[in-house]
Amino acid sequence: MTSQPVVPFSDPPYLCGLPSPIYKETHLKWQKACREFITKNLTENALEWDKEKTLPGSVWDEFVKVNMLIPNLPAPLPVERLKSLGINDILGLKVEDFDAIHGLIYADEMARNGLGGPSASLTTGIAFGVPPILKFGSKELQDRLLPDLLLGKKRACIAITEPDAGSDVANITTEGKKSKDGKYWIITGTKKWITNGIWAHISAMAVRTGGKGPGGISMIAVPLLGQEGVEMRRMTVGGLATSGTTFIELDEVKVPVENTIGQEGAGMKYIMTNFNHERLSIAIGATRQSRVALSTALEYVMKREAFGKPLIDQPVIRNRLARCGAMLESQWAWVEQFSYQMTKLDKATADTELGGLTALCKAQAGIVVNECAQCAILLFGGNGYTASGQGELIERLYRDVPGVRIPGGSEDVMLDLAVRQLVKNYQRKTKELGKGSSKL
């Protein structure tokens, strides 16, 4: 057991001296290395940088220097590709040994400052923009784009959402038409709420290259920074101030057809596969934000006095903390379970079996962080509603909550998708058994 007292809910049980069957020695060693590096290079100054709405460029450079952006990729890592670029380890962890539990630990530690923006400004582009190229791009496209992206010399983003098409991906209208000689896509349209877009050299973009519906969508690696016909402006949103949310306008942007990611018309499939990694990453980060909110509130009520005694002595306060604590630890157990399952399943099976559940986990993470952040705001009282002083972290964290519940698939859509996917899997397996549909 740990000999040091730990504020309740401030760390996952496995870091509080409680036994777990999930973590091996390599995971515990990785967690210590991650915490030391991320605390020094991100956590300690995250709140100040979030107030300034931009991280210094030196932060990106420090993460690149020790390959600490690579853990944003889904496990297993592209070992051969990384080693060809001289990337053999990350803080001493061999790239071939990196698994989904290492990824869980990394995402949890990156969110330990309690704010979504500082981490997102570093991670979102490589986490969600690079995997489609890595998984589905041609060798020529990968050889041309991946070295600079993986080495951190250039930045990427995922560009799907539009002013009139968010969770309803199948209705995007950004259009790509081939030039007369068939050598280029000519792309026109708008993308909105694109995280990291303002810094991105390349985007994995959803483009309508065919007819209506999902079958008409392709994914194309579209150049952004410095590209003729591309206009970008940074957007001001309610939270996630440092994440570089961007509005992109494309006016007959000329892109080589070789930049098509995978097969033309298969974009929707690639997008949905990519969403699984995106949604689980969001869920892990949001769970840590819940932890920060709740433990910060608990620490506050243990010292804050009202009516002649500490707030923690009030049963109503303890009840509020307990209800949120149960939600938080249940959510953490769920993301732990997901990560463990991903170490045991091949990619195709995980995509099929866990896709709907991942959507549900992401939706639940948003519900939990909302409850924990509201709890913290109420327990801090006026201090929690003030953008400075004792409660400023909680005030900013609460503004980040919609950034969990909306991006990556809005909450109501995720809840519905989860059940539909689970039913679909059940019906498929029933059919495979030759039993037909089940009727009650």
TIGU-163476 format. One record per residue (C-alpha): x, y, z; residue number from 1. Coordinates in nm, 3 decimals. Layout:
! residues N
[atom [X Y Z] NUM]
...
//
This chain:
! residues 440
[atom [0.000 0.000 0.000] 1]
[atom [0.111 0.357 -0.058] 2]
[atom [0.257 0.526 0.251] 3]
[atom [0.154 0.874 0.141] 4]
[atom [-0.199 1.008 0.203] 5]
[atom [-0.385 1.073 -0.122] 6]
[atom [-0.680 1.311 -0.157] 7]
[atom [-0.980 1.085 -0.228] 8]
[atom [-1.060 1.051 -0.600] 9]
[atom [-0.743 1.238 -0.702] 10]
[atom [-0.580 0.937 -0.872] 11]
[atom [-0.693 0.603 -1.015] 12]
[atom [-0.702 0.317 -0.763] 13]
[atom [-0.394 0.148 -0.910] 14]
[atom [-0.190 0.459 -0.819] 15]
[atom [-0.329 0.465 -0.466] 16]
[atom [-0.179 0.133 -0.363] 17]
[atom [-0.476 -0.085 -0.456] 18]
[atom [-0.413 -0.406 -0.652] 19]
[atom [-0.506 -0.436 -1.019] 20]
[atom [-0.472 -0.728 -1.264] 21]
[atom [-0.433 -0.491 -1.560] 22]
[atom [-0.104 -0.313 -1.502] 23]
[atom [0.231 -0.482 -1.558] 24]
[atom [0.568 -0.349 -1.449] 25]
[atom [0.615 -0.188 -1.791] 26]
[atom [0.293 0.010 -1.741] 27]
[atom [0.390 0.130 -1.392] 28]
[atom [0.732 0.238 -1.514] 29]
[atom [0.572 0.418 -1.809] 30]
[atom [0.328 0.600 -1.581] 31]
[atom [0.610 0.738 -1.368] 32]
[atom [0.802 0.854 -1.675] 33]
[atom [0.491 1.013 -1.825] 34]
[atom [0.398 1.194 -1.506] 35]
[atom [0.746 1.337 -1.460] 36]
[atom [0.773 1.463 -1.819] 37]
[atom [0.415 1.587 -1.860] 38]
[atom [0.409 1.759 -1.521] 39]
[atom [0.722 1.956 -1.607] 40]
[atom [0.636 2.037 -1.967] 41]
[atom [0.257 2.080 -1.955] 42]
[atom [0.069 2.039 -1.627] 43]
[atom [0.257 2.298 -1.421] 44]
[atom [0.176 2.585 -1.659] 45]
[atom [-0.139 2.460 -1.831] 46]
[atom [-0.376 2.694 -1.650] 47]
[atom [-0.173 3.004 -1.737] 48]
[atom [-0.137 2.896 -2.100] 49]
[atom [-0.508 2.826 -2.120] 50]
[atom [-0.580 3.180 -2.003] 51]
[atom [-0.345 3.305 -2.275] 52]
[atom [-0.530 3.079 -2.524] 53]
[atom [-0.211 2.943 -2.683] 54]
[atom [0.072 2.718 -2.574] 55]
[atom [0.426 2.839 -2.648] 56]
[atom [0.580 2.672 -2.953] 57]
[atom [0.857 2.541 -2.729] 58]
[atom [0.609 2.300 -2.568] 59]
[atom [0.550 2.127 -2.902] 60]
[atom [0.927 2.112 -2.954] 61]
[atom [0.987 1.950 -2.616] 62]
[atom [0.725 1.682 -2.683] 63]
[atom [0.867 1.616 -3.028] 64]
[atom [1.221 1.592 -2.895] 65]
[atom [1.143 1.279 -2.690] 66]
[atom [0.875 1.134 -2.924] 67]
[atom [0.595 1.213 -2.677] 68]
[atom [0.340 1.282 -2.949] 69]
[atom [0.367 0.927 -3.083] 70]
[atom [0.155 0.776 -2.798] 71]
[atom [-0.145 0.956 -2.949] 72]
[atom [-0.151 0.694 -3.225] 73]
[atom [-0.363 0.385 -3.161] 74]
[atom [-0.182 0.074 -3.040] 75]
[atom [-0.006 -0.118 -3.172] 76]
[atom [0.222 0.150 -3.309] 77]
[atom [0.354 0.137 -3.671] 78]
[atom [0.683 -0.005 -3.549] 79]
[atom [0.855 -0.054 -3.884] 80]
[atom [0.765 0.296 -4.000] 81]
[atom [0.877 0.455 -3.674] 82]
[atom [1.208 0.270 -3.664] 83]
[atom [1.281 0.372 -4.023] 84]
[atom [1.261 0.731 -3.897] 85]
[atom [1.490 0.663 -3.603] 86]
[atom [1.206 0.652 -3.348] 87]
[atom [1.293 0.345 -3.141] 88]
[atom [1.158 0.434 -2.799] 89]
[atom [0.946 0.684 -2.606] 90]
[atom [1.092 0.781 -2.269] 91]
[atom [1.268 0.446 -2.264] 92]
[atom [0.965 0.239 -2.367] 93]
[atom [1.036 0.045 -2.687] 94]
[atom [0.783 0.131 -2.957] 95]
[atom [0.715 -0.239 -3.015] 96]
[atom [0.612 -0.279 -2.650] 97]
[atom [0.354 0.002 -2.653] 98]
[atom [-0.001 -0.128 -2.605] 99]
[atom [-0.347 0.018 -2.539] 100]
[atom [-0.286 0.032 -2.165] 101]
[atom [0.022 0.247 -2.222] 102]
[atom [-0.207 0.463 -2.435] 103]
[atom [-0.463 0.482 -2.153] 104]
[atom [-0.196 0.597 -1.909] 105]
[atom [-0.066 0.861 -2.151] 106]
[atom [-0.411 1.007 -2.219] 107]
[atom [-0.491 1.011 -1.848] 108]
[atom [-0.169 1.190 -1.758] 109]
[atom [-0.209 1.443 -2.040] 110]
[atom [-0.545 1.550 -1.893] 111]
[atom [-0.419 1.572 -1.536] 112]
[atom [-0.407 1.953 -1.550] 113]
[atom [-0.789 1.936 -1.557] 114]
[atom [-0.835 2.132 -1.879] 115]
[atom [-0.909 1.993 -2.223] 116]
[atom [-0.747 2.267 -2.429] 117]
[atom [-0.375 2.245 -2.340] 118]
[atom [-0.360 1.874 -2.411] 119]
[atom [-0.578 1.900 -2.724] 120]
[atom [-0.351 2.166 -2.872] 121]
[atom [-0.075 1.905 -2.883] 122]
[atom [-0.255 1.579 -2.935] 123]
[atom [-0.568 1.608 -3.149] 124]
[atom [-0.400 1.649 -3.485] 125]
[atom [-0.171 1.349 -3.463] 126]
[atom [-0.427 1.140 -3.270] 127]
[atom [-0.709 1.177 -3.523] 128]
[atom [-0.557 1.326 -3.839] 129]
[atom [-0.266 1.088 -3.892] 130]
[atom [-0.428 0.742 -3.838] 131]
[atom [-0.640 0.749 -4.160] 132]
[atom [-0.324 0.806 -4.364] 133]
[atom [-0.139 0.545 -4.163] 134]
[atom [-0.413 0.282 -4.193] 135]
[atom [-0.555 0.339 -4.540] 136]
[atom [-0.319 0.560 -4.740] 137]
[atom [-0.118 0.421 -5.031] 138]
[atom [0.251 0.352 -4.975] 139]
[atom [0.336 0.650 -5.194] 140]
[atom [0.113 0.880 -4.987] 141]
[atom [0.250 0.746 -4.661] 142]
[atom [0.610 0.780 -4.776] 143]
[atom [0.543 1.137 -4.882] 144]
[atom [0.352 1.262 -4.577] 145]
[atom [0.422 1.048 -4.273] 146]
[atom [0.791 1.124 -4.210] 147]
[atom [0.731 1.494 -4.142] 148]
[atom [0.410 1.425 -3.947] 149]
[atom [0.555 1.154 -3.723] 150]
[atom [0.873 1.351 -3.662] 151]
[atom [0.669 1.658 -3.566] 152]
[atom [0.810 1.873 -3.845] 153]
[atom [0.458 1.930 -3.974] 154]
[atom [0.116 1.915 -3.811] 155]
[atom [-0.210 1.749 -3.913] 156]
[atom [-0.579 1.766 -3.832] 157]
[atom [-0.897 1.574 -3.906] 158]
[atom [-1.149 1.784 -4.101] 159]
[atom [-1.499 1.637 -4.112] 160]
[atom [-1.747 1.873 -3.946] 161]
[atom [-1.920 2.145 -4.148] 162]
[atom [-2.157 2.430 -4.059] 163]
[atom [-2.456 2.210 -4.148] 164]
[atom [-2.315 1.862 -4.086] 165]
[atom [-2.174 1.762 -3.750] 166]
[atom [-2.262 1.421 -3.611] 167]
[atom [-2.456 1.364 -3.935] 168]
[atom [-2.137 1.293 -4.130] 169]
[atom [-2.319 1.140 -4.428] 170]
[atom [-2.458 1.484 -4.520] 171]
[atom [-2.134 1.675 -4.570] 172]
[atom [-2.135 1.900 -4.876] 173]
[atom [-1.769 1.997 -4.926] 174]
[atom [-1.724 1.881 -5.285] 175]
[atom [-1.435 1.744 -5.483] 176]
[atom [-1.448 1.726 -5.863] 177]
[atom [-1.173 1.588 -6.081] 178]
[atom [-0.992 1.820 -6.319] 179]
[atom [-1.037 1.760 -6.690] 180]
[atom [-0.708 1.572 -6.711] 181]
[atom [-0.807 1.359 -6.409] 182]
[atom [-0.489 1.446 -6.220] 183]
[atom [-0.637 1.667 -5.949] 184]
[atom [-0.928 1.705 -5.713] 185]
[atom [-1.074 2.054 -5.721] 186]
[atom [-1.221 2.099 -5.373] 187]
[atom [-1.470 2.365 -5.266] 188]
[atom [-1.659 2.397 -4.938] 189]
[atom [-1.628 2.482 -4.571] 190]
[atom [-1.519 2.301 -4.258] 191]
[atom [-1.601 2.426 -3.910] 192]
[atom [-1.492 2.354 -3.551] 193]
[atom [-1.172 2.187 -3.675] 194]
[atom [-0.943 2.134 -3.376] 195]
[atom [-0.577 2.220 -3.444] 196]
[atom [-0.669 2.333 -3.796] 197]
[atom [-0.504 2.672 -3.762] 198]
[atom [-0.162 2.506 -3.726] 199]
[atom [-0.214 2.215 -3.967] 200]
[atom [-0.012 2.163 -4.282] 201]
[atom [-0.226 1.867 -4.389] 202]
[atom [-0.579 1.751 -4.309] 203]
[atom [-0.745 1.415 -4.342] 204]
[atom [-1.060 1.564 -4.492] 205]
[atom [-1.402 1.420 -4.566] 206]
[atom [-1.499 1.529 -4.918] 207]
[atom [-1.801 1.447 -5.132] 208]
[atom [-1.658 1.302 -5.453] 209]
[atom [-1.969 1.109 -5.557] 210]
[atom [-2.346 1.114 -5.513] 211]
[atom [-2.556 1.168 -5.205] 212]
[atom [-2.522 0.968 -4.888] 213]
[atom [-2.228 0.789 -4.728] 214]
[atom [-2.121 0.613 -5.049] 215]
[atom [-2.030 0.945 -5.207] 216]
[atom [-1.771 1.042 -4.945] 217]
[atom [-1.396 1.003 -4.984] 218]
[atom [-1.112 1.094 -4.752] 219]
[atom [-0.844 1.313 -4.904] 220]
[atom [-0.519 1.445 -4.758] 221]
[atom [-0.576 1.816 -4.824] 222]
[atom [-0.290 2.066 -4.772] 223]
[atom [-0.388 2.367 -4.558] 224]
[atom [-0.115 2.606 -4.444] 225]
[atom [0.016 2.797 -4.742] 226]
[atom [-0.214 2.621 -4.989] 227]
[atom [-0.371 2.839 -5.259] 228]
[atom [-0.748 2.863 -5.218] 229]
[atom [-0.745 2.784 -4.844] 230]
[atom [-0.853 3.048 -4.593] 231]
[atom [-0.851 2.971 -4.220] 232]
[atom [-0.952 3.170 -3.918] 233]
[atom [-0.938 3.078 -3.554] 234]
[atom [-1.272 3.050 -3.377] 235]
[atom [-1.362 3.155 -3.024] 236]
[atom [-1.559 2.885 -2.847] 237]
[atom [-1.687 2.848 -2.492] 238]
[atom [-1.406 2.626 -2.365] 239]
[atom [-1.096 2.444 -2.492] 240]
[atom [-0.943 2.787 -2.544] 241]
[atom [-0.598 2.666 -2.642] 242]
[atom [-0.701 2.392 -2.886] 243]
[atom [-0.696 2.602 -3.204] 244]
[atom [-1.059 2.558 -3.315] 245]
[atom [-1.071 2.666 -3.680] 246]
[atom [-1.309 2.766 -3.960] 247]
[atom [-1.176 2.659 -4.300] 248]
[atom [-1.291 2.784 -4.639] 249]
[atom [-1.182 2.599 -4.953] 250]
[atom [-1.218 2.772 -5.290] 251]
[atom [-1.127 2.541 -5.579] 252]
[atom [-0.831 2.397 -5.390] 253]
[atom [-0.617 2.187 -5.625] 254]
[atom [-0.508 1.856 -5.472] 255]
[atom [-0.337 1.565 -5.652] 256]
[atom [-0.560 1.257 -5.686] 257]
[atom [-0.272 1.063 -5.530] 258]
[atom [-0.372 1.233 -5.205] 259]
[atom [-0.689 1.025 -5.194] 260]
[atom [-0.673 0.817 -4.876] 261]
[atom [-0.756 0.456 -4.965] 262]
[atom [-1.038 0.390 -5.206] 263]
[atom [-1.255 0.660 -5.356] 264]
[atom [-1.602 0.645 -5.201] 265]
[atom [-1.485 0.450 -4.894] 266]
[atom [-1.443 0.758 -4.677] 267]
[atom [-1.738 0.693 -4.450] 268]
[atom [-1.597 0.353 -4.353] 269]
[atom [-1.260 0.508 -4.272] 270]
[atom [-1.421 0.786 -4.071] 271]
[atom [-1.627 0.548 -3.860] 272]
[atom [-1.327 0.327 -3.790] 273]
[atom [-1.125 0.632 -3.688] 274]
[atom [-1.403 0.746 -3.454] 275]
[atom [-1.345 0.450 -3.220] 276]
[atom [-0.996 0.572 -3.129] 277]
[atom [-1.114 0.932 -3.112] 278]
[atom [-1.407 0.859 -2.883] 279]
[atom [-1.210 0.643 -2.642] 280]
[atom [-0.938 0.909 -2.622] 281]
[atom [-1.201 1.171 -2.540] 282]
[atom [-1.355 0.942 -2.278] 283]
[atom [-1.024 0.884 -2.102] 284]
[atom [-0.939 1.254 -2.092] 285]
[atom [-1.287 1.345 -1.970] 286]
[atom [-1.266 1.085 -1.694] 287]
[atom [-0.945 1.245 -1.567] 288]
[atom [-1.111 1.589 -1.585] 289]
[atom [-1.391 1.447 -1.370] 290]
[atom [-1.129 1.327 -1.126] 291]
[atom [-0.964 1.669 -1.110] 292]
[atom [-1.298 1.843 -1.054] 293]
[atom [-1.413 1.608 -0.779] 294]
[atom [-1.085 1.577 -0.589] 295]
[atom [-1.028 1.954 -0.605] 296]
[atom [-1.376 2.011 -0.463] 297]
[atom [-1.323 1.753 -0.189] 298]
[atom [-0.993 1.907 -0.087] 299]
[atom [-1.164 2.247 -0.073] 300]
[atom [-1.457 2.140 0.146] 301]
[atom [-1.221 1.974 0.394] 302]
[atom [-1.069 2.313 0.474] 303]
[atom [-1.354 2.554 0.399] 304]
[atom [-1.566 2.636 0.703] 305]
[atom [-1.929 2.749 0.711] 306]
[atom [-2.176 2.760 0.998] 307]
[atom [-1.894 2.698 1.243] 308]
[atom [-1.754 2.376 1.096] 309]
[atom [-1.582 2.241 0.781] 310]
[atom [-1.816 2.188 0.486] 311]
[atom [-1.719 1.820 0.476] 312]
[atom [-1.907 1.774 0.806] 313]
[atom [-2.235 1.851 0.630] 314]
[atom [-2.414 1.527 0.525] 315]
[atom [-2.556 1.692 0.214] 316]
[atom [-2.202 1.775 0.099] 317]
[atom [-2.082 1.419 0.156] 318]
[atom [-2.384 1.284 -0.030] 319]
[atom [-2.312 1.502 -0.333] 320]
[atom [-1.948 1.392 -0.338] 321]
[atom [-2.040 1.027 -0.296] 322]
[atom [-2.282 1.022 -0.586] 323]
[atom [-2.026 1.178 -0.819] 324]
[atom [-1.749 0.956 -0.684] 325]
[atom [-1.947 0.643 -0.769] 326]
[atom [-2.000 0.768 -1.124] 327]
[atom [-1.635 0.863 -1.162] 328]
[atom [-1.483 0.536 -1.043] 329]
[atom [-1.732 0.332 -1.248] 330]
[atom [-1.635 0.533 -1.557] 331]
[atom [-1.266 0.480 -1.488] 332]
[atom [-1.319 0.105 -1.451] 333]
[atom [-1.492 0.111 -1.790] 334]
[atom [-1.210 0.285 -1.977] 335]
[atom [-0.962 0.053 -1.807] 336]
[atom [-1.170 -0.242 -1.926] 337]
[atom [-1.177 -0.109 -2.281] 338]
[atom [-0.802 -0.066 -2.286] 339]
[atom [-0.746 -0.417 -2.156] 340]
[atom [-0.986 -0.564 -2.410] 341]
[atom [-0.801 -0.386 -2.689] 342]
[atom [-0.479 -0.560 -2.587] 343]
[atom [-0.654 -0.895 -2.639] 344]
[atom [-0.854 -0.830 -2.959] 345]
[atom [-0.732 -0.785 -3.314] 346]
[atom [-0.817 -0.452 -3.477] 347]
[atom [-1.105 -0.581 -3.694] 348]
[atom [-1.272 -0.760 -3.404] 349]
[atom [-1.228 -0.463 -3.171] 350]
[atom [-1.383 -0.226 -3.427] 351]
[atom [-1.686 -0.453 -3.461] 352]
[atom [-1.738 -0.561 -3.102] 353]
[atom [-1.643 -0.239 -2.926] 354]
[atom [-1.762 0.025 -3.174] 355]
[atom [-2.107 0.076 -3.024] 356]
[atom [-1.978 0.043 -2.670] 357]
[atom [-1.708 0.302 -2.740] 358]
[atom [-1.978 0.548 -2.845] 359]
[atom [-2.165 0.470 -2.523] 360]
[atom [-1.850 0.509 -2.314] 361]
[atom [-1.779 0.847 -2.473] 362]
[atom [-2.136 0.964 -2.408] 363]
[atom [-2.120 0.847 -2.047] 364]
[atom [-1.787 1.023 -1.998] 365]
[atom [-1.957 1.348 -2.095] 366]
[atom [-2.240 1.285 -1.849] 367]
[atom [-1.995 1.207 -1.570] 368]
[atom [-1.771 1.508 -1.626] 369]
[atom [-2.079 1.730 -1.635] 370]
[atom [-2.197 1.595 -1.299] 371]
[atom [-1.852 1.622 -1.138] 372]
[atom [-1.790 1.971 -1.272] 373]
[atom [-2.133 2.089 -1.155] 374]
[atom [-2.068 1.936 -0.815] 375]
[atom [-1.737 2.121 -0.789] 376]
[atom [-1.889 2.452 -0.897] 377]
[atom [-2.163 2.424 -0.634] 378]
[atom [-1.928 2.322 -0.354] 379]
[atom [-1.688 2.604 -0.436] 380]
[atom [-1.983 2.843 -0.437] 381]
[atom [-1.891 3.194 -0.548] 382]
[atom [-1.526 3.092 -0.578] 383]
[atom [-1.622 2.834 -0.839] 384]
[atom [-1.802 3.097 -1.043] 385]
[atom [-1.504 3.335 -1.042] 386]
[atom [-1.243 3.335 -1.318] 387]
[atom [-0.957 3.391 -1.074] 388]
[atom [-0.851 3.289 -0.728] 389]
[atom [-0.922 2.959 -0.552] 390]
[atom [-1.182 2.833 -0.795] 391]
[atom [-1.042 2.949 -1.130] 392]
[atom [-0.946 2.598 -1.242] 393]
[atom [-1.297 2.471 -1.170] 394]
[atom [-1.454 2.767 -1.349] 395]
[atom [-1.248 2.698 -1.662] 396]
[atom [-1.294 2.321 -1.639] 397]
[atom [-1.671 2.365 -1.632] 398]
[atom [-1.655 2.563 -1.957] 399]
[atom [-1.473 2.269 -2.118] 400]
[atom [-1.759 2.026 -2.050] 401]
[atom [-1.947 2.086 -2.379] 402]
[atom [-1.617 2.015 -2.555] 403]
[atom [-1.658 1.657 -2.433] 404]
[atom [-2.031 1.618 -2.489] 405]
[atom [-2.043 1.754 -2.847] 406]
[atom [-1.724 1.679 -3.050] 407]
[atom [-1.656 1.326 -3.171] 408]
[atom [-2.031 1.265 -3.198] 409]
[atom [-2.281 1.451 -2.981] 410]
[atom [-2.417 1.279 -2.674] 411]
[atom [-2.769 1.192 -2.792] 412]
[atom [-2.637 1.061 -3.123] 413]
[atom [-2.383 0.845 -2.939] 414]
[atom [-2.644 0.696 -2.708] 415]
[atom [-2.863 0.601 -3.003] 416]
[atom [-2.570 0.475 -3.211] 417]
[atom [-2.454 0.249 -2.929] 418]
[atom [-2.781 0.060 -2.903] 419]
[atom [-2.825 0.036 -3.280] 420]
[atom [-2.474 -0.107 -3.315] 421]
[atom [-2.527 -0.359 -3.036] 422]
[atom [-2.856 -0.474 -3.191] 423]
[atom [-2.691 -0.496 -3.532] 424]
[atom [-2.416 -0.719 -3.394] 425]
[atom [-2.672 -0.941 -3.221] 426]
[atom [-2.880 -0.978 -3.537] 427]
[atom [-2.573 -1.055 -3.745] 428]
[atom [-2.455 -1.326 -3.506] 429]
[atom [-2.804 -1.473 -3.486] 430]
[atom [-2.824 -1.489 -3.864] 431]
[atom [-2.481 -1.653 -3.883] 432]
[atom [-2.611 -1.925 -3.652] 433]
[atom [-2.895 -1.984 -3.896] 434]
[atom [-3.163 -1.917 -3.635] 435]
[atom [-3.322 -1.619 -3.804] 436]
[atom [-3.453 -1.328 -3.600] 437]
[atom [-3.543 -1.376 -3.238] 438]
[atom [-3.900 -1.295 -3.133] 439]
[atom [-4.031 -1.261 -2.783] 440]
//
